[in-house]
Amino acid sequence: MDMPRRGPQDAARGSSDARHRQPPQTLRQPRRAAGSGTRTEADAPADQPGTVPFRSSRAPRQSVEWYQEEEPDERPTTRRGGAARGTLAGTWLRGLTGSLAFGLLLVTLGLIGVQIWSTRQGEAGPGTSMIVTHAVGVVLALGLQSFADRHRDRQGAAALLGVFLAVFGALWYWWWL
């Protein structure tokens, strides 16, 4: 196990093992040829323990200034009349209705799984009408949710109300909520 090296100050203090140490090595910076960004073999640093010389065959990157051209006929976009910005309550409501629509999707997939399992067991299962009604409710709820996510105005609010009606209508009719 190698001991960590101590600096020249230990030799000045009279450390007993300072006389057995090698002097610290200084690392040289690589020299660049004048006018070029690449090193030549003569400019390569000396092999030092623990270092790996880096040689690249590519030229160094040139700095590039980026700018954005503006077209003179561009006009700033404006919102339609009556369109309001999304509010915190609206964002929360869209999250709630999205969760309800996704929950109805999971219930529908569960019903399909139960129908397949019960049919293989020779039982009746939930029935085709229940599964079709839930599937229609899921398609309606997810479509309205998608519309409400893109329209944050009164039409979007009406779509959120439609999501509530589709989800709770299917649950109330079939599960007596």
C-alpha positions as CSV (number, residue, x, y, z in Angstrom):
1,M,0.0,0.0,0.0
2,D,1.4,3.3,-1.0
3,M,1.4,6.1,1.5
4,P,0.3,9.5,0.3
5,R,3.0,11.9,-0.6
6,R,3.8,14.8,1.6
7,G,4.9,18.2,0.3
8,P,8.3,19.9,0.6
9,Q,7.2,21.6,3.8
10,D,7.7,18.2,5.6
11,A,11.3,18.1,4.5
12,A,11.8,21.6,5.9
13,R,10.3,20.6,9.2
14,G,12.7,17.7,9.4
15,S,10.5,14.8,8.8
16,S,12.4,11.6,9.3
17,D,11.3,9.9,6.1
18,A,11.5,13.1,3.9
19,R,15.0,12.1,2.8
20,H,13.7,8.9,1.2
21,R,11.0,10.6,-0.9
22,Q,11.2,11.7,-4.4
23,P,10.8,15.4,-5.2
24,P,7.3,16.3,-6.4
25,Q,6.8,16.1,-10.2
26,T,5.4,19.1,-12.0
27,L,3.1,18.6,-14.9
28,R,3.8,20.5,-18.0
29,Q,1.0,22.1,-20.1
30,P,0.9,20.8,-23.7
31,R,2.5,23.2,-26.2
32,R,0.6,24.2,-29.2
33,A,2.2,24.8,-32.6
34,A,1.9,28.5,-33.6
35,G,-1.1,29.1,-35.9
36,S,-2.6,25.6,-35.6
37,G,-4.8,24.0,-33.0
38,T,-3.2,20.5,-33.2
39,R,-0.2,19.1,-31.4
40,T,2.7,17.5,-33.2
41,E,4.7,14.5,-31.9
42,A,7.5,16.8,-30.7
43,D,4.9,18.8,-28.7
44,A,3.4,15.8,-26.9
45,P,3.9,15.8,-23.1
46,A,6.4,13.4,-21.6
47,D,5.0,10.1,-20.4
48,Q,4.2,10.5,-16.7
49,P,2.9,7.9,-14.4
50,G,-0.9,7.9,-14.2
51,T,-1.5,10.1,-17.3
52,V,-2.7,9.1,-20.7
53,P,-1.7,11.5,-23.6
54,F,-4.7,12.7,-25.6
55,R,-4.2,13.0,-29.3
56,S,-7.0,14.0,-31.6
57,S,-7.0,13.9,-35.4
58,R,-9.8,16.5,-35.6
59,A,-9.2,20.2,-35.8
60,P,-10.5,22.2,-32.8
61,R,-14.0,23.7,-32.9
62,Q,-14.4,27.1,-34.2
63,S,-16.6,29.5,-32.2
64,V,-19.9,30.2,-33.9
65,E,-22.2,33.1,-33.3
66,W,-25.8,32.3,-33.3
67,Y,-28.5,34.8,-34.1
68,Q,-32.1,34.6,-34.9
69,E,-33.5,36.2,-38.0
70,E,-36.8,37.9,-37.7
71,E,-39.1,38.1,-40.6
72,P,-40.7,41.5,-41.1
73,D,-44.2,40.2,-41.7
74,E,-44.4,38.2,-38.4
75,R,-47.0,39.4,-36.0
76,P,-47.3,38.3,-32.4
77,T,-49.9,35.7,-31.8
78,T,-53.0,36.7,-29.9
79,R,-55.7,34.8,-28.1
80,R,-59.2,34.5,-29.4
81,G,-61.7,36.8,-27.9
82,G,-63.2,35.3,-24.7
83,A,-60.4,32.8,-24.2
84,A,-59.1,32.9,-20.7
85,R,-55.7,31.7,-19.4
86,G,-55.7,28.4,-17.5
87,T,-56.2,28.9,-13.7
88,L,-55.0,26.7,-10.9
89,A,-58.6,25.5,-10.2
90,G,-59.0,24.6,-13.9
91,T,-55.7,22.7,-13.9
92,W,-56.8,20.8,-10.8
93,L,-60.2,20.1,-12.3
94,R,-58.7,18.8,-15.5
95,G,-56.4,16.6,-13.5
96,L,-59.4,15.2,-11.5
97,T,-61.5,14.5,-14.6
98,G,-58.5,12.9,-16.3
99,S,-58.0,10.6,-13.4
100,L,-61.7,9.7,-13.4
101,A,-61.6,8.9,-17.2
102,F,-58.5,6.8,-16.7
103,G,-60.1,5.0,-13.7
104,L,-63.1,4.2,-15.9
105,L,-60.7,2.8,-18.5
106,L,-59.2,0.5,-15.8
107,V,-62.6,-0.6,-14.7
108,T,-63.6,-1.5,-18.3
109,L,-60.4,-3.4,-18.8
110,G,-61.0,-5.3,-15.6
111,L,-64.6,-6.1,-16.7
112,I,-63.3,-7.5,-20.0
113,G,-60.8,-9.6,-18.1
114,V,-63.5,-10.9,-15.8
115,Q,-65.8,-11.7,-18.8
116,I,-63.0,-13.7,-20.5
117,W,-62.2,-15.6,-17.3
118,S,-65.9,-16.3,-16.5
119,T,-66.6,-17.5,-20.0
120,R,-63.7,-20.0,-19.8
121,Q,-65.1,-21.2,-16.5
122,G,-68.5,-21.7,-18.0
123,E,-70.2,-18.9,-16.1
124,A,-72.2,-15.9,-17.4
125,G,-69.9,-13.1,-16.3
126,P,-70.8,-9.4,-16.3
127,G,-72.4,-9.4,-19.7
128,T,-71.8,-7.9,-23.1
129,S,-74.2,-4.9,-22.5
130,M,-72.3,-3.9,-19.4
131,I,-68.9,-4.1,-21.1
132,V,-70.2,-2.2,-24.2
133,T,-71.7,0.6,-22.1
134,H,-68.5,1.0,-20.1
135,A,-66.4,1.0,-23.3
136,V,-68.7,3.7,-24.8
137,G,-68.3,5.7,-21.6
138,V,-64.5,5.4,-21.7
139,V,-64.3,6.5,-25.4
140,L,-66.6,9.5,-24.6
141,A,-64.8,10.5,-21.4
142,L,-61.3,10.2,-22.9
143,G,-62.3,12.1,-26.1
144,L,-63.9,14.9,-24.0
145,Q,-60.9,15.0,-21.7
146,S,-58.6,15.4,-24.7
147,F,-60.7,18.3,-26.0
148,A,-60.7,19.9,-22.5
149,D,-56.9,19.7,-22.3
150,R,-56.6,21.6,-25.5
151,H,-59.3,24.2,-24.9
152,R,-59.0,26.2,-21.7
153,D,-62.2,28.2,-22.2
154,R,-65.9,27.7,-21.8
155,Q,-66.0,24.9,-24.4
156,G,-63.3,23.1,-22.4
157,A,-65.3,23.6,-19.2
158,A,-68.3,22.1,-20.9
159,A,-66.2,19.1,-22.0
160,L,-65.1,18.6,-18.4
161,L,-68.7,18.5,-17.4
162,G,-69.3,15.9,-20.1
163,V,-66.4,13.8,-18.6
164,F,-68.1,13.9,-15.2
165,L,-71.4,12.9,-16.8
166,A,-69.9,10.0,-18.8
167,V,-67.9,8.6,-15.8
168,F,-70.5,9.0,-13.1
169,G,-73.4,8.0,-15.5
170,A,-71.8,4.7,-16.3
171,L,-70.9,4.1,-12.6
172,W,-74.4,5.1,-11.3
173,Y,-76.3,3.0,-13.9
174,W,-74.2,-0.2,-13.5
175,W,-72.9,0.0,-10.0
176,W,-75.6,2.1,-8.2
177,L,-73.2,4.8,-6.8
